[in-house]
């Protein structure tokens, strides 16, 4: 036998109309989306954080571009992928410099031995790495916009169903001409059901959205810091190569 507590939701759902049923089913669908998104994003961010931490442990021992290329080729983290994008452009820039020196040995800026201005190469490398960081950020933030929208609209959908149900209950009472609370109770209970379901959807969605947004922000800051560290390494390599060229 059902107690009043366990019979509340089935009773309210049974005594609501088709529109309230539609709102309840819509909110239930949003609830499934919320939990799937939260779990999927949490696992993805945990994996990214785990592999990035391992890569940064190796990166802390890097002193040359060759060392960075070695560890980047052996790792599968997001940071390693960003590093490979910069290293590909860095290698391409060096090849272009060498080809230019072969084709036009007497041309170029003064003091550079016919090579293009090194600063231009690092600007291109930075642009390439920042573009890849932007792509990674878009991938990390995918799904969060709809999750944030769910946080906002779920209570309003519940309120819409409640207002509709209350209006329907008062209309039925007016048509029956019987202002009895027992006549209104089924319709009111069905109307309040949507508010409960809306809050059940919105509360975990808000909690999950805030946690995921904070985690994504930390990953974005880590990517930006890594780009700056890589550029410092590239600049140091350029300075070392330039010093060796001048000593020859």
Long-range contacts (C-beta under 8 A, 24 or more apart in sequence): 8-189, 9-193, 9-196, 11-186, 11-189, 12-189, 12-190, 12-192, 12-193, 13-190, 13-193, 14-190, 15-186, 15-187, 15-189, 15-190, 16-165, 16-187, 16-190, 16-191, 16-193, 17-165, 17-168, 17-190, 19-161, 19-164, 20-161, 20-164, 20-165, 20-190, 20-191, 20-193, 20-194, 23-157, 23-158, 23-160, 23-161, 23-164, 23-194, 23-197, 24-161, 24-193, 24-194, 24-197, 26-157, 27-154, 27-157, 27-158, 27-194, 27-197, 27-198, 27-200, 27-201, 28-197, 30-150, 30-154, 30-201, 30-205, 31-197, 31-200, 31-201, 33-146, 33-150, 34-147, 34-150, 34-201, 34-204, 34-205, 34-208, 35-204, 37-143, 37-146, 37-147, 37-208, 38-147, 38-204, 38-205, 38-208, 38-212, 40-143, 41-143, 41-144, 41-212, 42-208, 42-211, 42-212, 44-140, 45-140, 45-212, 45-215, 45-216, 45-219, 48-77, 48-78, 48-140, 48-219, 49-215, 49-219, 51-75, 51-76, 51-77, 51-78, 52-77, 52-78, 52-79, 52-219, 52-222, 55-79, 55-80, 56-226, 59-226, 59-229, 62-233, 64-233, 64-237, 65-90, 65-233, 65-234, 65-237, 68-230, 68-233, 78-136, 78-219, 78-223, 79-222, 79-223, 79-226, 81-132, 81-136, 82-129, 82-132, 82-133, 82-136, 82-223, 82-226, 82-227, 82-230, 83-129, 83-226, 83-230, 85-128, 85-129, 85-131, 85-132, 86-125, 86-126, 86-128, 86-129, 86-227, 86-230, 86-234, 88-128, 89-124, 89-125, 89-128, 89-129, 90-121, 90-125, 90-234, 93-121, 93-124, 93-125, 94-121, 97-121, 113-245, 118-238, 118-242, 121-238, 122-231, 122-234, 122-235, 122-238, 125-231, 125-234, 126-227, 126-231, 129-227, 129-230, 129-231, 130-227, 133-220, 133-223, 133-224, 133-227, 136-223, 137-216, 137-220, 137-223, 140-216, 140-219, 140-220, 141-216, 144-209, 144-212, 144-213, 144-216, 147-205, 147-208, 147-209, 147-212, 148-209, 148-213, 150-201, 150-202, 150-205, 151-202, 151-205, 151-206, 151-209, 154-198, 154-199, 154-201, 154-202, 154-205, 155-195, 155-198, 155-199, 155-202, 156-198, 157-194, 157-198, 158-194, 158-195, 158-196, 158-197, 158-198, 158-199, 158-201, 158-202, 159-194, 159-195, 159-198, 160-194, 161-191, 161-193, 161-194, 161-195, 161-198, 162-191, 162-192, 162-194, 162-195, 163-191, 164-191, 165-190, 165-191, 165-192, 165-193, 165-194, 166-191
